[in-house]
Structure formats: structure tokens, C-alpha cells
């Protein structure tokens, strides 16, 4: 698999990684056996970057990733986790040095490591990005050997630009897919100029860009695609990229029609992201080994041609842009 340097971490990672929210919670039930099999299938397919968080299944995802990290010690894996969503209340004042060290301690225990590869602030309140005190503490935590580097996971392009301007932010994780194109305008060019890595999350719009759903598809009660349709639990942009379900399904049909023979809709959507200048790694989730292998294979799809790129832009402009572009 093609590798790219992940910003200021200096680490090389495969362009297709794996997001590990699905194996923690929030996407319906996934057994431990299936979760581990999915992780191993991803590694076998060339994935070297795993992205998790301390709140995915209240630590379950980190623990499963930690087990694979031990079992595949020779695979050259880079593991990124996140912290901050455990803050209760989730307010800027909660991001103290003591709190961040406690979250860090918990993640290191869950993952079974002394030093974390990359720790990302997990979509904190917007004022946190402008807090010198918070970033001073993060710098100190690197000096203490708790983590090798830190980054941020953001909701908005403005938050991303504020973070990129920070001298020691190694990476920015942001929603980027064919239905969320705004980061192409300013965020990716700024990241390239600053040497900051871009981790593209929600690349398949919560599965919408797989082309497998229709208007009659239902989701389990414990799946955020059921309980967060209107942003009841967290930012609505995390669920179907903030696109109204029926609108997204209709647009996804148009995207599916562009997939060439032998390429799935999901692989087309992932390849589009890989082709964007500035992207370091894309992190589709997976709940089965088959999904993990299919996602990884997107790295082998040739770059998309001009006609396909033009049509994807038109689909966005005509069907999606009014719902998302100015919101995030």
C-alpha cells in the first residue's frame, strides 16, 4: 500500500487506515471475535494506521486495538487515540492539565503502552483551540513521554485552521468525503503549507457512500445512524455527514453510477479522498473482515479521471452543498 508521512509526527502510514469507532460501540453490536478478526484482516491487507478514542465503547475499542498491537508487534502499526469527550460537563474549563493526564493514563492502560503514538483532542469546545494553556499542557505531556505527538479532531473548517496555525499540532482530523468538500478550499492547502497531516474521517458518510442503503433501510436502536439523525447525542455532522437521509441516498445513487467495473462505490469514494492533495490517511470504519479488505483495496484503484471528478463535483453542488457547506 502507498504510504505518506503523517504530518509533524514524521511517521509513514498507509493511505488507507481504519477507524475503530465501529468495534467499540455506536454502530450496533459487534462481538469481540468479529472485532479482532476485522482488525487483523485490515492489518493483513496493508493497513498500518488505526484510529480509536477513549470513549468508543468506554474503552473497549482501545482495549481491542491494544490486543492487536501486541499480537502484531512486527506490523509497524501507528495507533492514534483521542481524549476530551469524557469531560462532564463538556466545557472549555474541563480541559485542565490534571484531567488530560488522567485521560492519557487511562488510554495508555487500555492500549497497553507507555507512550502513545498520537493523541488527538476529540472535538473539544471551540474556545479550546485558542487556549494557550491547553496547548502548553500538551507540549509538557510530550516532554513527559506520555505521547510522541498530538493533534486535534475538529468539527469545522475554522477550528481546523486555528489548530493548523499552532506550531506543534502534528495532525488535524476532519470530516472529508464527496458529500463534505469544504475542507478542499482552505484547510488542505493550509495543512500542506504548515506540514500538518490530514486524517480524513467519516469518508463514506456513515455508510451512505457505499451505495448499499435505500429509503427503507433501518438501523438498530444502539446505532448512531438511528439515534443521532438530528444531532440528539453529538454533532449531527458525524452522522451521514449531516446530510438529510433521503437527500443523501438519492445523491449516493448518482455516485454509484460512476463506479467503473470491478470498483465498488465505497472504493470510488475512498479513492476520491486519497487523490486530494494534503490528505495523509483516510480512516473508513469496518465491522467485518470483508469490509476491511474492501476498504484497503481502494488504495489500488487508479486515480479518478477528469469526467468522474467533474460529475462528483456537480452532484455535490446540485444536491448536497445547500445542506452542509456553510454549516461546518
C-alpha positions as CSV (number, residue, x, y, z in Angstrom):
1,X,0.0,0.0,0.0
2,X,1.2,3.5,-0.8
3,X,2.5,5.3,2.3
4,X,2.5,9.0,3.2
5,X,4.1,10.9,6.1
6,X,1.6,11.8,8.8
7,X,2.4,15.5,9.2
8,X,4.6,16.5,12.0
9,X,4.6,13.0,13.5
10,X,7.2,12.1,10.9
11,X,5.7,8.6,10.8
12,X,4.8,6.9,7.5
13,X,1.4,5.3,7.3
14,X,-0.6,3.5,4.6
15,X,-3.0,5.9,2.8
16,X,-6.0,3.7,3.9
17,X,-6.2,3.3,7.7
18,X,-9.0,2.0,9.8
19,X,-11.4,3.9,12.1
20,X,-12.2,1.9,15.2
21,X,-15.4,3.5,16.4
22,X,-17.4,0.7,14.9
23,X,-15.7,-2.0,17.0
24,X,-16.3,-0.1,20.2
25,X,-19.9,0.9,20.2
26,X,-22.4,3.1,18.5
27,X,-22.9,1.1,15.3
28,X,-24.9,-1.9,16.5
29,X,-23.4,-4.9,18.3
30,X,-20.0,-6.3,17.2
31,X,-18.7,-9.3,19.0
32,X,-15.1,-9.3,20.3
33,X,-14.3,-12.2,18.0
34,X,-15.6,-10.3,14.9
35,X,-13.8,-7.1,16.0
36,X,-10.5,-8.8,16.4
37,X,-10.9,-10.6,13.1
38,X,-11.7,-7.3,11.4
39,X,-8.6,-5.6,12.8
40,X,-6.4,-8.5,11.8
41,X,-7.9,-8.5,8.3
42,X,-7.1,-4.8,7.9
43,X,-3.5,-5.3,9.0
44,X,-3.2,-8.3,6.7
45,X,-4.4,-6.0,3.8
46,X,-1.7,-3.4,4.4
47,X,-3.4,-1.1,6.9
48,X,-0.8,0.4,9.3
49,X,-2.8,3.3,10.9
50,X,-5.5,2.6,13.5
51,X,-7.6,5.4,14.9
52,X,-9.6,5.0,18.1
53,X,-10.8,7.0,21.1
54,X,-11.2,6.6,24.9
55,X,-15.0,6.9,24.6
56,X,-15.5,4.3,21.9
57,X,-17.3,1.7,23.9
58,X,-16.0,3.4,27.1
59,X,-12.5,2.0,26.4
60,X,-13.5,-1.2,24.6
61,X,-12.1,-0.1,21.2
62,X,-8.8,0.9,22.7
63,X,-8.5,-2.4,24.5
64,X,-9.2,-4.4,21.3
65,X,-6.7,-2.3,19.4
66,X,-4.2,-2.8,22.2
67,X,-4.6,-6.5,21.9
68,X,-3.9,-6.4,18.2
69,X,-1.0,-4.1,18.8
70,X,0.6,-6.8,20.9
71,X,-0.2,-9.6,18.6
72,X,1.1,-7.8,15.5
73,X,4.2,-6.2,17.0
74,X,6.0,-6.7,13.7
75,X,3.4,-4.9,11.6
76,X,4.7,-1.3,12.1
77,X,1.4,-0.1,13.3
78,X,0.7,3.5,14.3
79,X,-2.2,4.0,16.7
80,X,-3.9,7.3,17.3
81,X,-6.4,7.8,20.1
82,X,-8.4,10.8,21.3
83,X,-9.3,12.4,24.6
84,X,-11.7,15.0,25.8
85,X,-15.1,13.6,25.3
86,X,-15.0,12.2,28.8
87,X,-15.3,15.7,30.2
88,X,-18.5,16.2,32.1
89,X,-19.7,18.8,31.6
90,X,-18.0,19.2,28.1
91,X,-16.9,22.7,28.6
92,X,-13.5,24.5,27.9
93,X,-12.8,24.7,31.7
94,X,-12.7,20.9,31.9
95,X,-9.5,20.7,29.8
96,X,-7.1,21.0,32.6
97,X,-3.6,19.5,32.9
98,X,-4.8,17.1,35.6
99,X,-7.8,16.0,33.5
100,X,-5.8,15.5,30.4
101,X,-3.2,13.4,32.2
102,X,-5.9,11.3,33.8
103,X,-7.4,10.6,30.3
104,X,-4.0,9.9,29.0
105,X,-3.2,7.4,31.8
106,X,-6.5,5.6,31.0
107,X,-5.7,5.3,27.3
108,X,-2.2,4.1,27.9
109,X,-3.6,1.4,30.2
110,X,-6.2,0.4,27.7
111,X,-3.7,0.2,24.8
112,X,-1.0,-1.4,26.9
113,X,1.7,1.1,26.0
114,X,3.9,3.5,28.0
115,X,3.9,6.2,25.2
116,X,1.1,6.8,22.8
117,X,1.9,7.4,19.2
118,X,-0.6,10.2,18.6
119,X,-3.2,11.8,20.9
120,X,-5.9,14.0,19.5
121,X,-8.2,16.4,21.3
122,X,-11.6,14.9,20.5
123,X,-13.8,17.7,19.0
124,X,-13.4,19.9,22.1
125,X,-15.4,23.1,22.6
126,X,-14.3,25.7,20.1
127,X,-12.6,28.0,22.6
128,X,-10.1,25.2,23.5
129,X,-8.4,25.6,20.1
130,X,-7.4,29.2,21.1
131,X,-6.3,28.2,24.6
132,X,-2.5,28.7,25.1
133,X,-2.8,26.9,28.4
134,X,-4.2,23.8,26.9
135,X,-1.5,23.5,24.3
136,X,1.2,24.3,26.8
137,X,0.0,21.3,28.8
138,X,0.0,19.1,25.7
139,X,3.6,20.2,24.9
140,X,4.5,19.3,28.5
141,X,2.9,15.9,28.2
142,X,5.0,15.1,25.1
143,X,8.1,16.2,27.1
144,X,7.0,13.8,29.9
145,X,7.0,10.9,27.4
146,X,3.3,10.3,27.7
147,X,2.8,10.6,23.9
148,X,5.0,11.2,20.9
149,X,2.8,13.8,19.2
150,X,-0.6,15.4,19.5
151,X,-3.2,16.6,17.1
152,X,-6.9,17.6,17.0
153,X,-10.1,16.2,15.7
154,X,-12.4,19.0,14.6
155,X,-15.9,19.7,13.5
156,X,-15.5,22.8,11.5
157,X,-13.0,24.2,8.9
158,X,-12.5,27.3,11.1
159,X,-11.4,25.1,14.0
160,X,-9.0,23.2,11.7
161,X,-7.4,26.5,10.5
162,X,-6.9,27.7,14.1
163,X,-5.3,24.4,15.0
164,X,-3.0,24.3,11.9
165,X,-1.6,27.7,13.0
166,X,-0.4,26.1,16.3
167,X,3.4,25.3,16.0
168,X,3.3,21.8,17.5
169,X,0.0,20.4,16.2
170,X,1.0,17.3,14.2
171,X,-2.3,16.4,12.6
172,X,-5.9,17.5,12.0
173,X,-8.7,15.0,11.7
174,X,-11.7,16.3,9.8
175,X,-14.7,15.1,8.0
176,X,-13.9,14.9,4.3
177,X,-15.8,13.0,1.7
178,X,-17.6,13.5,-1.6
179,X,-20.5,15.0,0.4
180,X,-18.3,17.2,2.6
181,X,-15.9,19.1,0.2
182,X,-15.4,22.4,2.0
183,X,-12.0,21.4,3.5
184,X,-10.6,21.4,0.0
185,X,-10.9,25.2,-0.2
186,X,-8.7,26.4,2.7
187,X,-7.9,23.6,5.2
188,X,-6.0,21.2,3.0
189,X,-3.8,23.9,1.4
190,X,-3.1,25.4,4.9
191,X,-2.1,21.9,6.2
192,X,0.2,21.3,3.2
193,X,1.9,24.7,3.8
194,X,2.4,24.1,7.5
195,X,3.4,20.4,7.2
196,X,0.4,19.3,9.2
197,X,-1.1,15.8,8.5
198,X,-4.7,15.4,7.5
199,X,-6.7,12.4,8.7
200,X,-9.9,12.1,6.7
201,X,-12.8,10.7,8.8
202,X,-16.4,9.8,8.0
203,X,-15.1,9.1,4.5
204,X,-18.2,7.0,3.5
205,X,-20.7,9.4,5.1
206,X,-21.6,6.7,7.8
207,X,-22.0,4.1,5.0
208,X,-24.2,6.2,2.8
209,X,-21.4,6.3,0.2
210,X,-21.3,2.5,0.0
211,X,-24.4,2.7,-2.2
212,X,-25.9,-0.2,-0.1
213,X,-28.7,1.7,1.6
214,X,-32.1,2.9,0.4
215,X,-35.1,4.8,1.7
216,X,-36.3,1.6,3.6
217,X,-33.0,0.8,5.4
218,X,-33.4,0.7,9.1
219,X,-30.6,0.8,11.8
220,X,-30.5,-0.8,15.3
221,X,-31.5,1.3,18.3
222,X,-27.9,1.4,19.5
223,X,-26.6,2.7,16.2
224,X,-26.0,6.4,15.9
225,X,-27.5,6.4,12.4
226,X,-30.8,5.8,14.3
227,X,-30.4,7.9,17.5
228,X,-28.4,10.8,16.2
229,X,-30.2,11.7,13.0
230,X,-30.9,15.2,14.3
231,X,-27.9,15.6,16.5
232,X,-29.5,14.4,19.6
233,X,-26.4,12.8,21.1
234,X,-23.5,14.7,19.4
235,X,-22.8,16.9,16.4
236,X,-25.2,15.9,13.6
237,X,-22.3,16.2,11.1
238,X,-20.9,12.9,12.4
239,X,-24.0,11.0,11.2
240,X,-24.4,10.8,7.5
241,X,-22.1,13.8,7.3
242,X,-25.0,16.0,8.3
243,X,-26.8,15.3,5.0
244,X,-30.6,14.6,5.3
245,X,-31.0,10.9,4.8
246,X,-33.3,10.9,1.8
247,X,-31.2,13.6,0.1
248,X,-28.0,11.6,0.7
249,X,-29.5,8.3,-0.6
250,X,-30.5,10.0,-3.8
251,X,-27.1,11.5,-4.3
252,X,-25.4,8.3,-3.4
253,X,-27.2,6.6,-6.3
254,X,-25.7,9.2,-8.6
255,X,-22.2,8.5,-7.2
256,X,-22.7,4.7,-7.5
257,X,-23.4,5.1,-11.2
258,X,-19.9,6.4,-11.7
259,X,-18.1,3.4,-10.3
260,X,-16.2,1.5,-13.1
261,X,-16.4,-2.2,-13.5
262,X,-14.6,-4.0,-10.6
263,X,-14.7,-1.0,-8.3
264,X,-17.3,-0.7,-5.5
265,X,-19.0,2.6,-4.7
266,X,-17.1,2.7,-1.4
267,X,-13.8,2.2,-3.2
268,X,-14.6,5.0,-5.6
269,X,-15.5,7.3,-2.6
270,X,-12.3,6.4,-0.8
271,X,-10.1,6.9,-3.9
272,X,-11.5,10.4,-4.3
273,X,-10.3,11.3,-0.9
274,X,-6.9,9.7,-1.3
275,X,-6.4,11.7,-4.5
276,X,-6.9,15.1,-2.7
277,X,-3.6,16.9,-2.2
278,X,-2.7,17.1,1.5
279,X,-4.5,14.0,2.7
280,X,-2.3,11.8,4.7
281,X,-4.6,8.9,5.6
282,X,-8.3,8.0,5.2
283,X,-9.9,6.1,8.1
284,X,-13.0,4.2,7.0
285,X,-14.5,2.0,9.7
286,X,-15.3,-1.7,9.3
287,X,-17.3,-4.2,11.2
288,X,-16.3,-7.3,9.2
289,X,-13.1,-8.7,7.7
290,X,-14.7,-8.4,4.2
291,X,-15.3,-4.7,4.7
292,X,-11.8,-4.1,6.0
293,X,-10.3,-5.8,3.0
294,X,-12.6,-4.0,0.6
295,X,-11.6,-0.6,2.1
296,X,-7.9,-1.3,1.9
297,X,-8.2,-2.3,-1.7
298,X,-9.3,1.3,-2.6
299,X,-5.6,2.1,-2.4
300,X,-5.1,0.0,-5.5
301,X,-7.8,1.8,-7.5
302,X,-6.3,4.1,-10.2
303,X,-6.7,7.9,-9.7
304,X,-10.1,9.0,-10.8
305,X,-10.4,10.5,-14.3
306,X,-11.5,14.1,-15.1
307,X,-15.0,13.1,-16.1
308,X,-15.6,11.3,-12.8
309,X,-14.2,14.2,-10.8
310,X,-16.3,16.7,-12.6
311,X,-19.5,14.7,-12.1
312,X,-18.8,14.2,-8.4
313,X,-18.4,18.0,-8.0
314,X,-21.7,18.5,-9.9
315,X,-23.5,16.0,-7.6
316,X,-22.3,17.9,-4.6
317,X,-23.2,21.3,-5.9
318,X,-26.6,20.4,-7.2
319,X,-27.8,18.0,-4.3
320,X,-25.6,18.4,-1.2
321,X,-24.0,21.8,-0.9
322,X,-27.1,23.7,0.4
323,X,-27.3,21.4,3.4
324,X,-23.7,21.3,4.6
325,X,-21.3,23.8,3.0
326,X,-21.9,26.8,5.2
327,X,-22.6,24.8,8.4
328,X,-19.1,23.3,9.0
